[in-house]
């Protein structure tokens, strides 16, 4: 065994890795379905987008008590069933039942944002290669697959929801193949079962060491406290919370998610045809695979990647406005390229790098509060961005949205550059 193998992080079991990838694809497939819904219905898509956005926020709030009382595995199964049932309802029915189905998928997506990080962390060995950045990296790939499979269908929106059903069922199979979290089992005074879980996943030698870390994690979960104004008076806590807020701004303000959801509609309105939409969706798949390759090779310099992503987003938004002023076919293709750059800046650089970026800066007794705030705050910001962007398109047109994207990307890069340079060493 050489020095490199001693230093390298342990790899996760294949079934845990597949679970993480399925979670990312499920979240991405929902965005792809929304992109098809928006392209098909335009103003009529406001209701399902609002329902999904609000439901995701509620899912992050409701997911916490579920994972605490029912366990990680059963919660994962519940959200998988909700996602598949809701997407099936949205695919097969219209009107209010379809909205209910979209809401169920949104609830499930919020639940995934809560349960997947816990499963990936608690079933892995200490020092493993982080799995949630890999999960979030695959979001654009999930969206691209849904758009590619649905665009040429005579019933595009039902086909898109059927694709979500398929991904949700894949996530369900992956969740079924995983045992309960050993941390949760120790908290239920089931230490022997916890050791057996670790032994089956990693082997007896690794389990003998990991069980001590598991007990430590379980004890720390018992000591969790809510974040209070008194905590914010501690400089280190205040700095970590502020950095977490800046990371949410970096993820959502440049409208990367909105660019993905609105791209098919914008490309269709530009008159570029199905070929341009297919090209964009195929590039999303490629971006997801590229992001996955990057995060599996390095977990360092995360804050530098966020800064770089914010700068790239400004470039994309600048080209977006340039395409507006050019007009014609050249301007239309400039807009398409710009939307792709916006998606790339967020999916390849910013979003994977933000996963767990401030965890080491949070005191152990506030980790639960930080995770809750990150999941709910991120879902709330994502819902606000998607709903606001769609409202701008409906009432003011895409040209106004381009200027909004340019302005917000400038604000984002300024905020990021003011806050994150001191963090670049991480």
Order of alpha helices (4+ residues) and beta strands (2+ residues): alpha-alpha-alpha-alpha-alpha-alpha-alpha-alpha-alpha-alpha-alpha-alpha-alpha-alpha-alpha-alpha-alpha-alpha-alpha-alpha
